[in-house]
Amino acid sequence: MTTANVEHFREDLDVTPSIEYINEVGHEFTSALGMNDVEGKAYMALLRTGPITASSLAKDLNIDRAKAYRMVEKLSADGFISMSFSSPKKCIPIDPENAYAACLERKEKELKNFREMGKKIIPRVKGVVCARFGSNTPSFRILHGTDKIYSAIENLLEDDSKIVYMVTTSDDVAKMYHSAIPEKITKLEERGGKVRLIIDIEDRKMIPFLKRLNATDVRLGALPSNGRMIISENSLVMSNINKINEDPSKDYALSTNASEMINSIFSLCSLLWKNSKDVDV
């Protein structure tokens, strides 16, 4: 390495990351761990500042003390922080690598248990029902929780639709990146389908998430609400929830295969697409 390269390398080490970059990294990491926005900010604050009391954490985040104590209990139960034996007790963040490994181990165990349960229960269910499977009768389901909603979107992307519209916020796109949705989009495109994504704001820091989502085309448009509309030629997942990032457990959506409703919403999305402008990703 030349002297000039060494000096340039030293200069790079002295560059302080911008607050925007710090927030982006923190949001991406804590979303992967399944934390909501406030929990993620709390965990990242502890990593940056070191152990502090729940009361001080509430003050730093400008949230109610009772809410802060409940949040600390949840983060502790999930294995992301530990508590000191001092008085008052201090919140000690778990190392990011260990936190990620613990989260991965927990999810793998849950997935294994779920698969084993499915092998046992599905044959039993089929043995006690007599209804014909695959009925075309229109149906509606209320989905409770972001995980279940994303699972329904993943299933929607598995059909043979030629076009799927995804109309949602940029924050929702950032969360979708941590699900199986990008992989399902890629497989749909391999089958000859297209995914048209319409987002609400043109924020340059969201470009990496837009790229990773793997949508065929992306456009910027005026969304009819702060929720989401994911629609294929056969299925619809739709929600109209403000601040969908605040608490995943309070995220609700409607899922249906009703043709009349699907045709109406599909026409609306087509119109939104025509009136939107391209986003260069």
C-alpha positions in Angstrom: 0.0 0.0 0.0 1.4 3.4 -1.0 1.9 6.3 1.4 -0.9 8.1 -0.3 -3.3 5.1 0.1 -2.3 4.8 3.8 -3.2 8.5 4.4 -6.5 8.1 2.5 -7.3 5.0 4.6 -6.6 7.0 7.8 -8.9 9.8 6.6 -11.7 7.3 6.0 -11.3 6.0 9.6 -11.7 9.5 11.0 -15.0 10.1 9.2 -17.9 10.1 11.6 -21.1 8.4 10.3 -24.0 10.7 9.8 -27.1 10.5 12.1 -29.1 9.4 9.0 -26.8 6.5 8.4 -26.7 5.5 12.1 -30.5 5.5 12.2 -30.7 3.5 8.9 -28.4 0.8 10.2 -30.2 0.7 13.6 -33.6 0.4 12.0 -32.5 -2.4 9.6 -30.8 -4.4 12.4 -33.6 -4.1 15.0 -36.3 -4.8 12.4 -34.5 -8.0 11.6 -34.7 -8.9 15.3 -38.4 -8.3 15.3 -38.4 -5.1 17.4 -40.9 -2.4 16.9 -39.7 1.2 16.3 -39.5 2.3 20.0 -37.8 -1.0 21.1 -35.3 -0.7 18.3 -34.4 2.9 19.3 -34.1 1.9 22.9 -31.7 -1.0 22.1 -29.6 1.1 19.8 -29.4 3.9 22.4 -28.2 1.4 25.0 -25.5 0.1 22.6 -24.3 3.7 21.9 -24.5 5.0 25.5 -24.0 2.0 27.7 -26.0 0.8 30.7 -28.6 3.3 32.0 -31.7 3.0 34.1 -35.2 2.5 32.6 -36.1 5.9 33.9 -33.2 7.5 32.1 -34.1 5.6 29.0 -37.7 6.9 29.1 -36.4 10.4 29.4 -34.0 10.0 26.5 -36.7 8.5 24.2 -39.3 10.9 25.5 -41.8 8.2 26.4 -43.9 7.4 29.5 -42.0 5.7 32.3 -44.6 3.0 32.6 -44.2 2.2 28.9 -40.4 2.2 29.2 -40.6 -0.3 32.1 -42.9 -2.6 30.1 -40.6 -2.3 27.1 -37.5 -3.1 29.2 -39.2 -6.2 30.6 -40.0 -7.4 27.1 -36.5 -6.7 25.8 -35.1 -8.6 28.8 -37.5 -11.5 28.3 -36.5 -11.7 24.6 -32.9 -11.8 25.6 -31.8 -8.5 24.1 -30.8 -6.8 27.4 -29.9 -7.9 30.9 -30.4 -6.1 34.2 -27.7 -5.2 36.7 -27.9 -6.1 40.4 -27.3 -2.5 41.4 -29.8 -0.1 42.9 -31.4 1.4 40.8 -31.1 -1.4 38.2 -29.5 -0.6 34.9 -30.3 -1.9 31.5 -27.3 -3.6 29.9 -27.5 -4.3 26.1 -26.5 -7.7 24.8 -23.8 -7.7 22.2 -25.4 -7.4 18.7 -23.8 -10.6 17.4 -25.1 -12.6 20.4 -28.5 -11.0 20.2 -28.8 -11.9 16.5 -27.7 -15.5 17.2 -30.2 -15.9 20.1 -33.0 -14.5 17.9 -32.0 -16.9 15.0 -31.9 -19.9 17.3 -35.3 -19.0 18.7 -36.9 -18.7 15.3 -35.3 -21.9 14.1 -36.7 -23.7 17.1 -40.1 -22.2 16.5 -40.0 -23.2 12.8 -38.9 -26.8 13.6 -41.8 -27.1 16.2 -44.2 -25.7 13.7 -43.2 -28.1 11.0 -43.4 -31.1 13.4 -46.9 -30.0 14.5 -48.0 -29.7 10.9 -46.9 -33.2 10.1 -49.1 -34.5 13.0 -52.1 -32.2 12.8 -52.8 -31.9 9.1 -53.6 -35.6 8.5 -55.9 -35.5 11.6 -57.7 -32.5 10.3 -58.2 -34.1 6.9 -59.6 -37.2 8.6 -62.4 -35.3 10.3 -63.6 -32.9 7.6 -65.7 -33.7 4.6 -65.9 -30.3 2.8 -64.4 -30.2 -0.7 -61.0 -28.5 -0.8 -60.3 -25.7 -3.3 -63.8 -24.2 -3.2 -64.2 -21.0 -5.3 -66.6 -19.6 -2.7 -65.6 -15.9 -2.0 -64.1 -15.7 1.5 -62.8 -13.0 3.8 -60.2 -13.2 6.5 -58.9 -10.7 9.1 -55.2 -11.0 9.6 -53.8 -10.0 13.0 -50.1 -9.1 13.2 -47.5 -8.1 10.7 -46.0 -11.6 10.5 -49.3 -13.1 9.5 -49.9 -10.3 7.0 -46.5 -10.8 5.3 -47.2 -14.6 5.2 -50.5 -13.9 3.4 -48.6 -11.6 0.9 -46.0 -14.4 0.4 -48.8 -16.8 -0.5 -50.4 -14.3 -2.8 -47.1 -14.0 -4.7 -47.1 -17.8 -5.3 -50.0 -17.8 -7.7 -49.6 -17.5 -11.4 -50.7 -13.9 -11.8 -49.1 -11.9 -14.6 -49.2 -8.6 -12.6 -49.1 -8.0 -8.9 -49.5 -4.4 -7.5 -47.9 -3.5 -4.2 -49.1 -0.1 -3.0 -47.5 0.7 0.4 -45.3 3.0 2.4 -41.5 3.1 2.2 -41.3 2.1 5.9 -43.4 -1.0 5.1 -41.0 -1.9 2.3 -38.1 -1.7 4.7 -39.8 -4.3 6.9 -40.7 -6.5 4.0 -37.0 -6.9 3.2 -36.6 -9.1 6.4 -39.4 -11.5 5.3 -39.5 -14.0 2.4 -41.3 -11.5 0.2 -38.3 -10.6 -1.9 -37.6 -14.3 -2.6 -41.3 -14.8 -3.6 -41.1 -11.8 -5.9 -38.0 -13.2 -7.7 -39.7 -16.6 -8.2 -42.9 -14.9 -9.6 -40.7 -12.9 -12.0 -39.0 -16.2 -13.1 -42.4 -17.5 -13.9 -43.0 -14.5 -16.2 -44.9 -12.3 -13.8 -44.3 -8.7 -12.9 -44.5 -6.9 -9.5 -45.3 -3.2 -9.7 -44.4 -1.3 -6.5 -46.0 2.1 -5.8 -44.5 3.9 -2.7 -45.3 7.2 -1.0 -42.1 9.2 -0.7 -38.9 9.6 -2.7 -36.4 9.1 0.1 -32.9 8.3 -1.1 -32.0 6.3 2.0 -34.8 3.9 1.0 -33.1 3.0 -2.3 -31.2 0.0 -0.8 -34.4 -1.5 0.5 -36.2 -0.9 -2.8 -33.4 -2.7 -4.7 -33.5 -5.7 -2.2 -37.3 -6.1 -2.5 -36.7 -7.1 -6.2 -39.8 -5.5 -7.6 -39.9 -5.4 -11.4 -40.8 -1.7 -11.5 -41.0 1.0 -8.9 -43.0 4.3 -9.1 -43.7 7.2 -6.8 -47.4 8.0 -6.3 -50.0 9.5 -4.0 -51.2 6.6 -1.8 -55.0 6.5 -0.9 -54.1 5.8 2.7 -51.2 5.1 5.1 -51.8 1.3 4.8 -51.1 -1.2 2.1 -52.8 -2.8 -0.9 -51.2 -6.0 -2.3 -53.2 -7.4 -5.1 -52.9 -10.1 -7.8 -55.5 -11.2 -10.3 -56.9 -13.7 -7.7 -56.2 -12.4 -4.2 -56.1 -9.2 -2.2 -54.4 -8.2 1.1 -55.4 -4.7 2.2 -55.1 -2.6 5.3 -55.7 1.0 6.3 -53.7 1.5 9.4 -51.9 4.7 10.5 -48.3 4.3 11.6 -48.1 0.6 10.7 -44.6 0.5 12.1 -45.3 1.4 15.7 -46.5 -2.0 17.0 -46.6 -5.1 14.7 -49.1 -6.8 17.0 -51.7 -4.0 16.2 -51.3 -4.4 12.5 -54.5 -5.7 10.9 -55.4 -6.5 7.3 -58.2 -7.9 5.2 -57.5 -10.9 2.9 -60.0 -12.0 0.3 -60.5 -13.8 -3.0 -63.8 -12.1 -3.7 -63.7 -11.3 -7.5 -65.8 -8.2 -7.4 -63.7 -6.5 -4.8 -60.4 -7.7 -6.4 -61.5 -6.3 -9.8 -62.3 -2.9 -8.3 -59.1 -2.6 -6.3 -57.0 -3.9 -9.3 -58.5 -1.2 -11.5 -57.7 1.4 -8.8 -54.1 0.2 -8.6 -53.8 0.3 -12.4 -55.0 3.9 -12.4 -52.6 4.8 -9.6 -49.8 3.2 -11.6 -50.6 5.3 -14.7 -50.6 8.5 -12.6 -47.3 7.7 -10.8 -43.8 8.6 -11.8 -40.8 6.2 -12.2 -38.3 5.9 -9.4 -34.7 5.2 -10.5 -33.4 2.3 -8.2 
